[in-house]
Amino acid sequence: MAEERFQSFQEFYPFYLSEHKNKTSRTLHFIGTFLVFLLLGFFIVVQNEAKFWIALPLVGYGFAWVGHAFFEKNKPATFKYPLWSLRGDFKLFFEILFGKRGFDASRD
């Protein structure tokens, strides 16, 4: 079976959503992305040293990967599609934040 390669983000996003159906996993993704935005704002305001910026991907991906490992029981799309996966994380975050989607995938 040939590996599927997506040609656009519009093709990729339904796959991304299919890999994020678990409510707890979505909640962890949301928390991780929220904390990334908080840390980013904090680092910009206090002009912290560059060495602390490593916390951004650790926090964001840390929460997400826990969700995949223990709740989705799948491999994060980040490994095959790093930029589209990051874009998907932000898109899902804002869709949940503004009520277009829920933490529960049944609202998709």
TORMARRO-767553 format. One line per field, with one value per atom (N, C-alpha, C, O): residue in one letter; x, y, z; atom name. Coordinates in Angstrom, 2 decimals, decimal comma. Example, Ala and Ser with C-alpha at 12.3 -4.5 7.8 and 13.67 -1.06 7.14 Angstrom:
BEGIN
type	(a_a_a_a_s_s_s_s)
x	(13,19_12,30_13,20_14,24_12,85_13,67_12,90_13,41)
y	(-5,69_-4,50_-3,30_-3,32_-2,25_-1,06_0,03_1,14)
z	(7,80_7,80_7,80_8,46_7,08_7,14_7,87_8,04)
atom	(N_CA_C_O_N_CA_C_O)
//
This chain:
BEGIN
type	(m_m_m_m_a_a_a_a_e_e_e_e_e_e_e_e_r_r_r_r_f_f_f_f_q_q_q_q_s_s_s_s_f_f_f_f_q_q_q_q_e_e_e_e_f_f_f_f_y_y_y_y_p_p_p_p_f_f_f_f_y_y_y_y_l_l_l_l_s_s_s_s_e_e_e_e_h_h_h_h_k_k_k_k_n_n_n_n_k_k_k_k_t_t_t_t_s_s_s_s_r_r_r_r_t_t_t_t_l_l_l_l_h_h_h_h_f_f_f_f_i_i_i_i_g_g_g_g_t_t_t_t_f_f_f_f_l_l_l_l_v_v_v_v_f_f_f_f_l_l_l_l_l_l_l_l_l_l_l_l_g_g_g_g_f_f_f_f_f_f_f_f_i_i_i_i_v_v_v_v_v_v_v_v_q_q_q_q_n_n_n_n_e_e_e_e_a_a_a_a_k_k_k_k_f_f_f_f_w_w_w_w_i_i_i_i_a_a_a_a_l_l_l_l_p_p_p_p_l_l_l_l_v_v_v_v_g_g_g_g_y_y_y_y_g_g_g_g_f_f_f_f_a_a_a_a_w_w_w_w_v_v_v_v_g_g_g_g_h_h_h_h_a_a_a_a_f_f_f_f_f_f_f_f_e_e_e_e_k_k_k_k_n_n_n_n_k_k_k_k_p_p_p_p_a_a_a_a_t_t_t_t_f_f_f_f_k_k_k_k_y_y_y_y_p_p_p_p_l_l_l_l_w_w_w_w_s_s_s_s_l_l_l_l_r_r_r_r_g_g_g_g_d_d_d_d_f_f_f_f_k_k_k_k_l_l_l_l_f_f_f_f_f_f_f_f_e_e_e_e_i_i_i_i_l_l_l_l_f_f_f_f_g_g_g_g_k_k_k_k_r_r_r_r_g_g_g_g_f_f_f_f_d_d_d_d_a_a_a_a_s_s_s_s_r_r_r_r_d_d_d_d)
x	(0,85_0,00_0,89_1,75_0,71_1,52_1,15_0,00_2,17_1,95_1,25_1,62_0,23_-0,51_0,30_0,82_0,41_1,09_0,07_-0,54_-0,11_-1,08_-0,47_0,70_-1,28_-0,82_-1,13_-0,59_-2,00_-2,37_-2,80_-3,08_-2,84_-3,31_-4,79_-5,22_-5,56_-6,98_-7,18_-8,15_-6,29_-6,35_-5,89_-6,42_-4,90_-4,29_-5,21_-5,26_-5,94_-6,66_-7,70_-7,79_-8,47_-9,37_-8,60_-9,07_-7,44_-6,59_-6,15_-6,19_-5,73_-5,31_-6,44_-6,21_-7,65_-8,78_-9,06_-9,44_-8,87_-9,10_-8,10_-8,36_-6,96_-5,93_-6,11_-5,32_-7,13_-7,39_-8,86_-9,55_-9,34_-10,75_-11,02_-12,14_-10,01_-10,18_-10,30_-9,48_-11,30_-11,58_-10,40_-10,04_-9,82_-8,69_-7,48_-6,77_-7,24_-6,13_-6,32_-5,39_-7,53_-7,80_-7,61_-7,09_-8,04_-7,88_-6,40_-5,99_-5,60_-4,16_-3,51_-2,65_-3,93_-3,42_-3,77_-2,94_-5,01_-5,47_-4,66_-4,22_-4,47_-3,70_-2,26_-1,73_-1,64_-0,26_-0,13_0,80_-1,04_-0,99_-1,26_-0,61_-2,21_-2,48_-1,25_-0,91_-0,58_0,63_1,76_2,54_1,84_2,83_2,58_3,52_1,32_1,01_1,32_1,83_1,01_1,33_2,84_3,31_3,59_5,05_5,64_6,53_5,14_5,63_5,43_6,34_4,24_3,97_4,87_5,39_5,05_5,91_7,34_7,97_7,86_9,24_9,44_10,49_8,44_8,54_8,53_9,31_7,65_7,52_8,77_9,28_9,26_10,41_11,74_12,80_11,69_12,89_13,90_15,06_13,38_14,18_15,29_15,26_16,26_17,37_16,89_15,91_17,57_17,20_17,14_16,36_17,93_17,95_16,61_16,33_15,78_14,48_13,44_12,39_13,73_12,78_12,58_11,59_13,50_13,35_12,10_11,58_11,63_10,43_9,20_8,28_9,16_7,97_7,66_6,56_8,58_8,23_8,11_7,32_8,86_8,77_7,38_6,80_6,87_5,54_4,47_3,61_4,52_3,50_3,46_2,41_4,61_4,66_4,54_4,01_5,01_4,91_3,47_3,14_2,61_1,19_0,57_-0,16_0,88_0,30_0,73_-0,10_2,00_2,49_1,99_1,82_1,74_1,09_-0,31_-0,73_-1,00_-2,34_-2,32_-3,18_-1,31_-1,22_-0,83_-1,40_0,14_0,66_-0,36_-0,50_-1,07_-1,92_-3,41_-4,16_-3,85_-5,28_-5,66_-6,60_-4,95_-5,22_-4,63_-5,16_-3,51_-2,76_-2,35_-2,50_-1,83_-1,32_-0,04_0,34_0,60_1,84_1,50_0,74_2,05_1,74_2,07_3,10_1,21_1,42_2,64_3,14_3,13_4,30_5,50_6,31_5,62_6,79_6,82_7,89_5,64_5,58_5,28_5,75_4,51_4,05_4,26_3,28_5,50_5,75_5,09_4,50_5,16_4,59_3,07_2,40_2,53_1,08_0,49_-0,62_1,20_0,72_0,70_-0,26_1,74_1,77_0,63_-0,05_0,43_-0,68_-2,01_-2,93_-2,12_-3,34_-3,57_-4,71_-2,49_-2,62_-3,20_-4,11_-2,66_-3,15_-4,58_-5,40_-4,87_-6,23_-7,24_-8,28_-6,95_-7,85_-7,99_-9,09_-6,89_-6,93_-7,93_-8,80_-7,81_-8,70_-10,14_-11,08_-10,31_-11,67_-12,34_-13,53_-11,60_-12,15_-12,41_-13,46_-11,43_-11,54_-12,77_-13,46_-13,07_-14,20_-15,47_-16,43_-15,48_-16,69_-17,05_-18,14_-16,17_-16,47_-16,39_-17,14_-15,48_-15,34_-15,32_-15,11_-15,55_-15,51_-14,34_-13,62_-14,17_-13,16_-13,60_-12,78_-14,92_-15,49_-15,60_-16,27_-14,96_-14,93_-16,29_-16,44_-17,28_-18,61_-19,22_-20,22_-18,64_-19,14_-18,52_-18,85_-17,62_-16,96_-17,90_-17,51)
y	(-1,18_0,00_1,23_1,36_2,13_3,33_4,32_4,44_5,03_6,02_7,23_7,70_7,72_8,88_10,15_10,37_10,97_12,26_13,34_13,32_14,26_15,32_16,44_16,78_16,99_18,03_19,43_20,42_19,52_20,83_20,67_19,57_21,79_21,76_21,37_20,69_21,80_21,47_19,95_19,43_19,26_17,80_17,19_16,17_17,81_17,29_17,43_16,53_18,53_18,84_17,78_17,47_17,21_16,12_14,94_14,31_14,62_13,58_13,99_13,18_15,23_15,75_15,57_15,08_15,95_15,81_14,36_14,04_13,47_12,04_11,47_10,45_12,11_11,70_12,37_12,13_13,20_13,95_13,86_14,87_12,65_12,43_12,34_12,58_12,00_11,78_13,12_14,02_13,23_14,48_14,89_16,06_13,94_14,26_14,71_15,64_14,04_14,42_15,83_16,63_16,14_17,49_18,53_19,62_18,18_19,09_19,33_20,47_18,28_18,43_19,27_20,10_19,06_19,88_21,36_22,24_21,60_22,96_23,62_24,76_22,90_23,44_23,73_24,80_22,80_23,00_24,21_25,01_24,37_25,52_26,81_27,83_26,80_27,97_28,39_29,57_27,41_27,71_28,25_29,10_27,75_28,26_29,76_30,55_30,13_31,55_32,38_33,50_31,85_32,57_32,75_33,85_31,67_31,76_32,71_33,49_32,64_33,53_34,99_35,81_35,30_36,66_37,06_38,17_36,16_36,43_36,69_37,64_35,84_36,00_37,29_37,92_37,69_38,95_40,14_41,08_40,09_41,21_41,35_42,46_40,27_40,37_40,27_40,40_40,04_39,92_38,96_39,28_37,79_36,76_36,26_36,47_35,61_35,07_33,99_33,29_33,88_32,94_31,50_30,70_31,14_29,74_29,29_28,09_30,22_29,85_29,59_29,02_30,00_29,82_28,35_28,00_27,50_26,06_25,53_24,47_26,26_25,84_25,82_25,03_26,65_26,71_25,36_24,85_24,78_23,48_22,36_21,43_22,44_21,40_21,38_20,31_22,55_22,64_22,24_21,41_22,84_22,55_21,10_20,45_20,58_19,18_18,21_17,11_18,60_17,71_17,35_16,17_18,34_18,08_17,26_16,31_17,65_16,96_15,50_14,62_15,24_13,87_12,97_11,77_13,54_12,76_12,35_11,22_13,29_12,98_11,86_10,99_11,89_10,83_9,49_8,46_9,51_8,26_7,56_6,34_8,30_7,67_7,67_6,87_8,56_8,66_8,35_7,60_8,92_8,60_7,25_6,52_6,93_5,70_5,64_4,62_6,78_6,86_7,69_8,30_7,70_8,44_9,85_10,02_10,89_12,26_12,52_12,06_13,27_13,63_14,53_14,70_15,09_15,96_15,28_15,94_13,98_13,28_13,19_13,15_13,14_13,07_14,42_14,71_15,23_16,52_17,62_18,14_17,99_18,91_20,28_20,77_20,90_22,25_22,22_23,05_21,27_21,17_20,75_21,16_19,94_19,52_20,71_20,88_21,52_22,72_23,66_24,20_23,84_24,67_24,08_24,81_22,75_22,09_22,30_22,50_22,26_22,52_23,91_24,08_24,90_26,27_26,43_27,09_25,83_25,92_25,28_25,87_24,08_23,41_24,22_24,34_24,78_25,61_26,75_26,95_27,49_28,63_28,20_28,91_27,07_26,57_26,20_26,46_25,59_25,27_26,55_26,72_27,46_28,72_29,51_30,08_29,55_30,34_29,52_30,01_28,26_27,46_26,78_26,22_26,81_26,13_24,62_23,88_24,17_22,75_22,64_23,62_21,43_21,20_20,33_19,81_20,16_19,22_17,80_16,91_17,62_16,34_16,30_17,15_15,34_15,27_15,05_15,22_14,67_14,45_15,76_15,74_16,89_18,20_18,60_19,66_17,79_18,13_18,02_18,27)
z	(0,00_0,00_0,00_0,87_-0,93_-1,05_0,05_0,46_0,52_1,56_0,95_-0,12_1,66_1,17_1,41_2,50_0,38_0,49_0,16_-0,91_1,05_0,86_0,02_0,17_-0,86_-1,76_-1,24_-1,74_-0,24_0,30_1,75_2,22_2,45_3,83_3,88_4,81_2,88_2,82_2,73_3,28_2,05_2,00_3,32_3,76_3,94_5,16_6,38_7,22_6,49_7,72_8,12_9,31_7,20_7,62_8,22_9,17_7,66_8,24_9,64_10,57_9,79_11,10_12,12_13,23_11,74_12,66_13,00_14,13_12,03_12,29_13,28_13,93_13,41_14,36_15,73_16,65_15,86_17,09_17,46_17,56_17,68_18,00_19,50_19,94_20,27_21,71_22,44_22,24_23,29_24,02_24,91_24,95_25,61_26,49_25,66_26,04_24,56_23,69_23,15_23,16_22,69_22,20_23,31_23,08_24,51_25,64_25,92_26,15_25,89_26,11_25,00_25,28_23,76_22,65_22,89_22,71_23,29_23,52_24,64_24,51_25,74_26,87_26,44_26,75_25,74_25,29_24,39_24,56_23,44_22,53_23,28_23,02_24,21_25,03_25,83_25,89_26,43_27,19_26,30_26,72_25,08_24,13_23,89_23,90_23,67_23,46_24,70_24,59_25,88_27,12_27,29_27,59_27,08_27,20_26,16_26,48_24,95_23,90_24,30_24,18_24,77_25,23_26,39_26,41_27,34_28,49_28,05_28,51_27,18_26,72_25,94_26,04_25,18_24,43_25,38_25,22_26,38_27,32_28,18_28,35_28,73_29,64_28,91_29,52_27,59_26,77_27,41_27,63_27,68_28,32_27,41_26,19_27,99_27,23_26,25_26,51_25,16_24,09_24,58_24,05_25,58_26,02_26,58_26,61_27,02_27,56_26,47_26,75_25,25_24,15_23,82_23,18_24,23_23,99_24,69_24,34_25,69_26,41_25,51_25,75_24,48_23,61_22,97_23,16_22,21_21,61_22,65_22,46_23,72_24,75_25,39_25,60_25,69_26,30_25,29_25,58_24,11_23,10_22,69_22,73_22,29_21,85_23,02_22,85_24,18_25,35_25,65_25,81_25,73_26,00_24,87_25,11_23,62_22,47_22,42_22,18_22,64_22,52_23,63_23,43_24,80_25,86_25,40_25,61_24,76_24,24_23,22_23,22_22,33_21,31_21,93_21,59_22,82_23,39_24,28_24,20_25,11_26,12_25,80_26,35_24,92_24,66_23,22_22,98_22,26_20,86_20,48_19,64_21,12_20,83_19,35_18,68_18,87_17,50_17,47_18,47_16,34_16,17_15,71_14,76_16,36_15,96_14,49_13,98_13,83_12,42_12,26_11,15_13,36_13,33_12,68_12,03_12,85_12,35_10,82_10,21_10,20_8,73_8,09_6,99_8,78_8,25_9,29_9,83_9,58_10,70_10,56_11,52_9,40_9,26_9,17_9,77_8,41_8,33_9,66_10,01_10,40_11,72_12,68_13,44_12,64_13,49_13,11_13,98_11,82_11,34_11,79_12,17_11,74_12,20_13,69_14,12_14,48_15,91_16,17_16,98_15,46_15,65_15,15_15,79_14,01_13,46_14,42_14,71_14,91_15,84_17,13_17,67_17,62_18,83_18,66_19,51_17,55_17,36_17,05_17,41_16,39_16,15_17,47_17,66_18,38_19,70_20,48_21,09_20,46_21,21_20,80_21,65_19,50_19,01_18,78_18,19_19,25_19,25_17,93_17,82_16,95_15,68_15,85_15,22_16,69_17,02_18,54_19,26_19,01_20,44_20,82_19,97_22,11_22,59_22,21_22,00_22,14_21,74_20,22_19,62_19,59_18,13_17,50_16,29_18,28_17,72_17,22_16,49_17,61_17,15_15,81_15,28_15,26_14,00_12,82_11,69)
atom	(N_CA_C_O_N_CA_C_O_N_CA_C_O_N_CA_C_O_N_CA_C_O_N_CA_C_O_N_CA_C_O_N_CA_C_O_N_CA_C_O_N_CA_C_O_N_CA_C_O_N_CA_C_O_N_CA_C_O_N_CA_C_O_N_CA_C_O_N_CA_C_O_N_CA_C_O_N_CA_C_O_N_CA_C_O_N_CA_C_O_N_CA_C_O_N_CA_C_O_N_CA_C_O_N_CA_C_O_N_CA_C_O_N_CA_C_O_N_CA_C_O_N_CA_C_O_N_CA_C_O_N_CA_C_O_N_CA_C_O_N_CA_C_O_N_CA_C_O_N_CA_C_O_N_CA_C_O_N_CA_C_O_N_CA_C_O_N_CA_C_O_N_CA_C_O_N_CA_C_O_N_CA_C_O_N_CA_C_O_N_CA_C_O_N_CA_C_O_N_CA_C_O_N_CA_C_O_N_CA_C_O_N_CA_C_O_N_CA_C_O_N_CA_C_O_N_CA_C_O_N_CA_C_O_N_CA_C_O_N_CA_C_O_N_CA_C_O_N_CA_C_O_N_CA_C_O_N_CA_C_O_N_CA_C_O_N_CA_C_O_N_CA_C_O_N_CA_C_O_N_CA_C_O_N_CA_C_O_N_CA_C_O_N_CA_C_O_N_CA_C_O_N_CA_C_O_N_CA_C_O_N_CA_C_O_N_CA_C_O_N_CA_C_O_N_CA_C_O_N_CA_C_O_N_CA_C_O_N_CA_C_O_N_CA_C_O_N_CA_C_O_N_CA_C_O_N_CA_C_O_N_CA_C_O_N_CA_C_O_N_CA_C_O_N_CA_C_O_N_CA_C_O_N_CA_C_O_N_CA_C_O_N_CA_C_O_N_CA_C_O_N_CA_C_O_N_CA_C_O_N_CA_C_O_N_CA_C_O_N_CA_C_O_N_CA_C_O_N_CA_C_O_N_CA_C_O_N_CA_C_O_N_CA_C_O_N_CA_C_O_N_CA_C_O_N_CA_C_O_N_CA_C_O_N_CA_C_O_N_CA_C_O_N_CA_C_O_N_CA_C_O_N_CA_C_O)
//
